[in-house]
C-alpha cells in the first residue's frame, strides 16, 4: 500500500465525520423542544408554560372564525381580532434586564408550501395599557403536506430603567397553512449566552470548507 493511499484512507474518515457532524447539527436545529436551562434566550427562566388543550381548541376556533370573516385575506395586526395569552405579573428590575418572551408553535402543514404564524408580543402596564410589537421568525419554507413543523422565535428583549410590575402578553394574529396542536411560552431574564453547539451550527459550512480545502491541497501534493 502506497503512502498516498494511506493518506487518503486517513483523510476519508475525517471528511465523512465532518459531513455527518454538519448534517446532524443541521437536522437537530429548530426541532428540539424549548430548553429550561440557561442559554441563548436568557439567564433565569421566570415562566415556562405549555398551553393546555382547551386553549389550543380556542386557537383552532379563532382561526376558523377568522378565515370565514376575512374570506382568506390576511388579518390586520393593528385592527384585527387576536387570540391572547396572558402570563402572570412579574416585578421587573433593571438589574435583571433584559426580559425576553419566547414562543414555540408546533403543528402540521395543511398543504405543500410555506407555513406561517404571526404573533405580537409585549407587556401590559400598571395603567392597563398594552405595548406590543410584531414578532419575526415563526415561519417555515417549503413544507410538505402533513409535515410536522416546529416554529420558534424570541421577541426583542425588553430593558428597563426602573422597577416595574409587568404582565407578559402574546397575541396570535393569524396563521397560514398550519394546523396548530401545541404552543409553548417561556419568559427569560438576563443576558443569554450561546452554547458551543450554537457556534458549531453557525460555522458548520466554514469548518466543512476548510476540511475539504485541506483534502484538495494534500491530494495535489501527492
C-alpha positions in Angstrom: 0.0 0.0 0.0 1.4 3.4 -1.0 1.8 6.4 1.2 -0.8 8.2 -1.0 -3.4 5.5 -0.4 -2.7 5.5 3.3 -3.2 9.3 3.4 -6.4 9.0 1.5 -7.7 6.4 3.9 -6.9 8.6 6.9 -8.5 11.7 5.3 -11.7 9.9 4.2 -13.0 9.2 7.8 -12.2 12.8 8.8 -14.2 14.1 5.8 -17.1 11.8 6.4 -17.1 12.7 10.1 -17.3 16.4 9.2 -20.1 15.8 6.8 -22.0 13.7 9.4 -21.5 16.3 12.1 -22.8 19.1 9.9 -25.8 17.0 8.9 -26.6 16.1 12.5 -26.4 19.7 13.7 -28.5 20.8 10.7 -31.1 18.2 11.4 -31.3 19.0 15.1 -31.6 22.7 14.7 -35.1 24.1 15.2 -36.5 20.6 16.0 -35.7 20.5 19.7 -38.2 21.4 22.4 -37.5 24.6 24.3 -34.8 24.1 26.9 -35.2 25.1 30.6 -31.5 25.6 31.2 -29.8 29.0 30.8 -28.9 29.6 27.2 -29.3 31.9 24.3 -32.7 33.3 25.4 -31.6 34.3 28.9 -30.1 33.5 32.3 -33.1 32.9 34.5 -36.3 31.2 33.5 -39.2 33.1 35.0 -42.1 31.3 33.3 -42.4 28.0 31.4 -46.0 27.4 30.1 -47.3 24.8 27.8 -50.7 26.0 26.6 -53.4 23.4 27.6 -55.5 21.5 25.0 -58.6 23.6 25.9 -56.8 26.7 24.8 -55.5 25.0 21.7 -59.1 24.4 20.9 -59.7 28.1 21.3 -56.9 28.9 18.9 -58.5 26.5 16.3 -61.9 28.1 16.7 -60.4 31.6 16.5 -58.5 30.8 13.2 -61.6 29.1 11.7 -63.7 32.1 12.5 -61.0 34.4 11.2 -60.9 32.6 7.8 -64.7 32.9 7.5 -64.8 36.6 8.5 -61.8 37.7 6.3 -62.6 35.5 3.3 -59.0 34.4 3.1 -57.4 37.9 3.4 -54.6 38.5 5.9 -55.7 39.6 9.3 -54.6 43.1 10.3 -52.1 43.1 13.1 -53.3 46.7 14.0 -57.1 46.5 14.0 -57.8 42.8 13.6 -59.0 40.4 16.3 -56.4 38.3 18.1 -56.2 35.3 20.4 -54.3 36.3 23.5 -52.1 34.5 26.0 -51.6 36.5 29.3 -49.0 35.5 31.8 -48.6 36.2 35.5 -47.5 39.6 36.6 -43.8 39.9 37.4 -41.8 42.6 39.3 -39.2 43.5 36.6 -36.0 45.2 37.7 -33.3 46.9 35.6 -30.5 44.8 37.0 -32.3 41.6 35.8 -32.8 43.0 32.3 -33.3 42.2 29.5 -36.6 40.3 29.7 -37.3 38.1 26.7 -40.5 36.3 25.6 -40.2 33.1 23.6 -42.9 31.3 21.8 -42.8 27.9 20.1 -45.6 26.6 17.9 -45.9 23.0 16.7 -48.3 21.6 14.2 -48.7 20.1 10.7 -48.7 21.7 7.3 -52.1 21.5 5.6 -50.6 21.5 2.1 -47.3 21.8 0.4 -45.8 25.2 0.7 -44.8 27.8 3.3 -46.1 27.8 6.9 -46.6 31.0 8.8 -47.9 32.1 12.2 -48.0 35.8 13.0 -47.7 36.9 16.7 -47.5 40.1 18.6 -45.5 40.2 21.9 -45.5 42.8 24.6 -46.4 43.9 28.1 -49.4 45.0 30.0 -48.5 48.1 32.1 -49.7 49.2 35.5 -52.3 51.5 34.0 -53.9 48.7 32.0 -52.4 49.7 28.6 -50.6 47.1 26.5 -47.5 47.8 24.4 -46.9 45.2 21.7 -44.8 44.7 18.6 -44.8 42.1 15.8 -42.6 39.0 16.2 -40.4 37.7 13.4 -39.2 34.2 12.6 -42.3 32.0 13.2 -42.1 30.7 9.6 -41.1 27.5 7.7 -40.5 27.4 4.0 -41.4 24.6 1.6 -43.1 22.3 4.0 -44.6 19.0 2.7 -48.3 18.2 3.0 -48.8 16.7 6.5 -45.2 17.5 7.6 -44.7 18.3 11.3 -43.2 21.7 11.8 -41.8 23.5 14.8 -41.7 27.3 14.7 -39.7 29.1 17.4 -39.0 32.8 17.9 -38.0 35.3 20.6 -39.4 38.7 21.0 -37.0 41.7 21.1 -35.5 41.8 24.6 -37.0 44.5 26.9 -34.8 46.6 29.1 -36.0 48.8 32.0 -34.8 52.0 33.6 -36.7 51.4 36.9 -38.6 48.8 38.7 -42.0 47.9 37.1 -44.8 45.4 37.5 -45.4 43.9 34.1 -47.7 41.3 32.7 -46.4 39.4 29.6 -48.8 39.2 26.7 -48.6 37.2 23.4 -51.3 37.7 20.7 -51.8 35.4 17.8 -52.8 37.5 14.8 -53.1 34.9 12.0 -51.8 31.5 10.8 -51.3 30.2 7.3 -51.2 26.6 6.1 -50.8 25.0 9.6 -53.0 23.0 12.0 -51.7 24.1 15.4 -51.5 21.4 18.0 -49.1 22.9 20.5 -47.9 26.3 21.9 -45.1 26.7 24.4 -44.3 30.0 26.0 -41.2 31.0 28.1 -40.2 34.2 29.8 -36.5 34.7 30.5 -34.5 37.4 32.3 -30.8 38.3 32.0 -28.4 38.1 29.1 -28.4 34.9 27.2 -25.3 33.1 26.0 -24.8 30.7 23.1 -23.7 27.1 23.7 -20.8 25.5 21.8 -23.4 23.8 19.6 -24.8 27.2 18.5 -21.3 28.3 17.5 -20.7 25.0 15.7 -24.0 25.3 13.8 -23.2 28.9 12.8 -19.8 27.9 11.4 -20.6 24.4 10.2 -20.1 25.1 6.5 -16.9 27.1 7.1 -15.4 24.1 9.0 -16.5 21.8 6.3 -15.0 24.1 3.6 -11.7 24.2 5.5 -11.6 20.4 5.7 -12.3 19.9 2.0 -9.7 22.5 1.1 -7.2 20.6 3.2 -8.0 17.4 1.4 -7.6 19.0 -2.0 -4.3 20.6 -1.1 -2.9 17.3 0.3 -4.0 15.3 -2.8 -2.5 17.8 -5.1 0.9 17.4 -3.4 0.8 13.6 -3.8 
